[in-house]
Amino acid sequence: MKNVLFTVVLSLALYTVNQAQDRGLEIAKEAEKADLGFKSSASNLKMVLKNKNGQVSERALEVRTLELVEDGDKSLIVFSSPKDVKGTSTLTFTHKNGPDDQWLYLPSIKRVKRISSNNKSGPFVGSEFAYEDLSSQEVEKYTYKFLKEENNHLVVEQYPVDPKSGYTRRVVTYNKDAGFRIETIAFYDRKNALLKTLTYGGYKLYKKKFWRAAKLNMVNHQSKKETVLEFLNYDFDVNLTDDDFTQNALRRN
């Protein structure tokens, strides 16, 4: 009788786990589906860096993105000021399966450097964003577990598939009533301790479909540093192509 009871309890537990996994995956797919079709975009941004003592420095940059349906998106980030980072640029090819491809151009040495998978968890140009944070949100990059629903916000735990990720997991909050847009992401380090929290703010709806945040605020709870990205505009009529996302494009900007 005890063995039968144990089997029933175990079966129910496994069913609950599978339900949580399935719903978490379903939510991630809904978020991806809601954002399909933007084709390409360009944005001008201000990056504000704050150290643990509250001192602030600012940078200006542009982000260009090319949507790819068969694989992950491509993005190009170019800094225009201050002088010490002007011309520095980063190219990211996100992949649905396997490690992403990333390159960094340093104008001081006029050289394109490939970023290895081992360095993806490193800080992006001294900010609290890691290089792996620059990749597009592809469903295949994680496994999922639904945690809870609160006030039409869905909380999902995500586990990176890439063994070289700097995170053991991310806890993502989606807004169910606004295109499953992301509201917050909590990042846990390789020791499973809370490392950073990213908060999305000032959302606006573009083209009657695409939600975009006006501000991203990344707080590092361990270093007490903070990076704020302020999006000054969004342009969805730039008609970018693959030719705008090459290693030569890194040098041209």
N, C-alpha and C positions, 0 to 999 in steps of 0.2 A: 504494500500500500504506500509506503514511504517513497519507494522508487517511482511509482506512478505520479505521486504528488510533485516530486522533484521535477519530473519530466514536464508536467503541465506548467509549473512555475517558470522553468527554463524556456519553454516554448513561448509563453506570454512575454517574457523579458526580451527574447530575440525578436518577436513580432513588434514590440514597442520600439526597439532600436532600429529595426528596418523601416518602420513608419517615420521615425525622426530623420533618418537618412534620406528617404524618398522625398519627404516634404522639404527638407533643406535644399536638395537638388532642384526640386520644382520651383522654389522661390528664386534661386539663382538663374534658372532658365527664363523665368518671367522677367527678371530685371534685364537680362541680355536682350530678350525679344523686344522689350519696350524701347530700347535704344537703337535698334537696327534701322539703317537707312539714311544716316546722316552724311555718308559718303566721304566728306573731308571737312576739316575746320581749321581755323587759325585763331589764336588768342594772344593778346599782349597782356603781360602780367607784371606785377611788382612782387618781389620776394623780400620779406622782412625777416631778418635773423635776430633772435634775442638770446643773449647768453644768460647764465644763471644769476648774474648780478643785475640783469635788466638792461644792459647796454644793447643798443640797436644799430644794425647796419642794413642798408637796402641795396637791392639789385634789380635791374630791369631785364626782362627776357621775353621771348616769343616762343609759343608752342604751336607746332603744326601737326595735324593728325590725319592719317589716311585709313579709312575703314576697309577691312578685308573680311569677307564672309568665310572663305575657305580656310583661312588661318587667322592668327591674331593681328591686331592693328599695327601700323607703323607710326612712329612719332619722331619728331625732330625738335630739340630744344636748343635755342640760340640765345646767349647772353649779349646784351648791348651796352651795359654799364654795371659797375664802375670800370675804370681802366684796367684793373688787375685781372678782371674776368672777361672783358670785352672780346667777343669772337669765340669764346669757349662754347663748344656745342656737343650735344649728345644725340646719338641716333639709336633708336630701339626698334627691333623687330620682335614683337611678341609672337610666341608660337602656342597653339592650343596644346600640343604635345611636345615634350622635350624642352631643353633649356632655351631661353631667349637669346637672341644675338644683340649685343650692344657695343657701341664704339664711342670713344671720347676724343674730340679734337682739341689740342692745346696749341693756341696760336703762338705762344712764346717759343715753342720748339718746332712749330709747323709740322706737327706729326699727328697721325690718327692712331690711337691706341685701342686695341680690342680689350674689352672688360671680360675677364675670365669668370666662369661660373662660381669660382671660389670667392670672388670679390663682390658678388651681387648684393651682399648684405652690408657693404661699406657705405659711408655717407656720400650722398650726391652733392658734389661741389661744396662741402662744408655745412650742408643743411641737415635737418633732422629727417629728411626723406632718404631712404636707401635707394640704390640703383634698381632693386627689384620692385620698388613702389612705383616706378615709372611705367611698368608694363600695363597693358590694358586688362580689364577684368574679364578673363576668359573662363568659362564654366569648367573646362577640362583641367584647369590648373589646381583644382582642389577636390577634396571629398567633403561631405557635408553632414551636419547634424542640426536639425531644428531644435531650438531651445524653448522659445515662448513667444506669445503674442501679447502686446500691451498697447492699448489705445491705438489700434490699427498700425502698430509698428511690429515688424517681425524680426526676431533675433535669431541669427543662424551662426553656428560655429563652423569655421572652415579650416581644413587641414591641408597644407601645401603638399602636392604630389612630389615636387622637386626635393630630393634629399639634401640638397645644398642650400635650401632656403634658410634665411636667418631667423625664421619664425617657426615655432612649433604649431601655432594656430592663430587665427584671427576671429574675433567675434564681431559680426557685421549686423548693423541695424538698418532695415529697409522700411521705407514708408509705403505701405500697401495702397494708400489712396492717391499717391502721386507717382504713378508709373514705376513703382518698386525702386525709386531712387534711393541711393545710400545716404544715410544721415550721419552715422559714426562707424569707425572701425577701431577696435582695440587690438593691438599687436602684442603677442607674447613671445619672449625670446627663447633661445634654445634651452634655457633652464626652466621654461614654462612660467616665468615671472612677467608681470605686466611691464612692457617696455615703453610703448607709445600709444597715444590716442589721437586719431584723426577725426576732426569734426568738420562737416560740410555746412556752409551757411549761405544765406542770401540767394536761394534758388530762384531762377527765372525760367520760364517756358519759352523755347524758341521753335519756330516753324510749327507751332501748335502740337508738338510732340516731344521735343528733346529738352529734358530738364538739365540745366547746368548751374553749378554753384558759383557764386561770385567770390567766395572765400573758402580756402582750405586752411585749417589750423592744426598743425602737427605739434603735439606736446610730448616731449621725452620725459617720462616720470623718473628715470634713473639719473640722467645728466642735468635735469632741471632746465634744459634748453628748449627753445620753441622756434618753429618756422611757420610763417604765415604767407600763403600765396593769395594775392588779390588779382582776380581776373578783371581787367579793365574793359574788355569787349570780347565778343564771339562773332566770328564770320563763317557762315556755312555756305558761302557762295564763291569760295576761292578756287574750286575745281583743281585740286592737287592730284598728281599722278605719281606712279612709282619712280619716275625720273627725279622727283623732288625729294626722294628719300634714299640717297646713295652716299657712299663715302666721299665722293666728289662734292656732293651738296654740303657736307660738313665743312669743307674747306672754303666753299664759296661765300659762306655767310660771315 
